[in-house]
Amino acid sequence: MPTDVLLLLLLASMVGASVRSVGPRGHVLQNYRKIRFKREVPLTLKGHRKVGSPILRRIPDITKNTMSNSEQLLSINDHDFTMRPGFGGPAVPVGVDVQVESLDTISEVDMDFTMTLYIRHYWKDERLSFHSTTNKSMTFDGRLVKKIWVPDMFFVHSKKSFTHDTTTDNVMLRVYPDGKVLYSQRVTVTSMCSMDLSRFPLDTQTCSLEIESYAYTDDDLMLYWKKGNNSLSTDENISLSQFLIQEFQTTTKLAFYSSTGWYNRLYITFTLRRHIFFFLLQTYFPATLMVMLSWVSFWIDRRAVPARVPLGITTVLTMSTIITGVNASMPRVSYIKAVDIYLWVSFVFVFLSVIEYAAVNYLSTVQERKEKKLRERLPCTCGMTHLGMMGSYSEEDVNNTGNYDCMLEENGTMKQQRMMVHLDIEENNQITGHVGSSAYSSMWVDTHAIDKYSRVIFPGSYTLFNIIYWSCYL
């Protein structure tokens, strides 16, 4: 009995009085009820403050701080950056230099050019000065640019422009401890270029890219080239298919607007000379060949109408196609270009060759009609009864000779209707109406005199035109 009582008392003391125990790895295990109670108590009053559970208490997020360390170092919130540096004082000097990355396209139709460049601005803003023991600069991306003052540059006469944003905005800001700032952008701009095409395609064009402040006059902002003539650099691999880039140069001028005043304007001027070889192959050589082809008709028999007429029409239509193709790729200017002079003169030569044959055909028809009427009015007394006398001449001579007609006497004057070829007639040939050892008869030569003259005049005139044309434009 006493033994049972002692065992019960020992068991009750172990269950009711144990508060802490040790786990298998030496960890202190707290009573489960106490831990649960502690988690379920939301808030208790300690004095006059609310004390929260260490598990439910929110830890502040340092990544959502409204001001970064760089902004604190530059004192961004301590100054008003909507005002220019040194407001109310002298104009802020802003130096500029440019590196041309590529000259993409030159368009004669739209009268513009496209250029990709790096443009850099240099100025000093004492509000951005900071303490630095190493005297090193700090470099930022485009996010800080929106919070400070930067020059408001724009491209005069630009049609469109944009800052590259692949893979991020191509903007760089570098601040030095003394407040000096370098601001760089990579920009592609399409700007107007007033071209004089009166010598096209033997022309030289001069285009310019103009940079200016939009809001600040020369009293507030002074633009200048940072390194003078050395402020402009170009990539050695820049090349264009139609142009040879001769030179780049920089200048500075003042621009006046009646309503706002005077502004500093920077100019990037470049000179382009057009390559002529492409146009020689595509325009000049084909036009010259068409003109030379039209001269072939001068050596074709004037009776071969189916041969000469299609040749003339083909050359005229080909010249029209060449002229149309050239003008389709050109702006509709109101003055004559150099290529227009050459093509239209060539067209005139081709057209005149067609007119020449029309004149030859018409005059030959009129002449034949007159001769036919004369043969009908008077009998032939000097013709030949047969062609036996032509035995000493070749067949070609006979074909070129034509008909034998009479020589008519009017008012005592012999009038010959065609060119005369005198043939020596042998004594034993019997010719009606003529007696003697030798006699002469007139024969008409079929080749018209206009064709003979055209064989010399047309090539000579076109050669003279080419000499004058190329000496004036080259």
Disulfide bonds with the S-S distance in Angstrom:
Cys193-Cys207 1.84
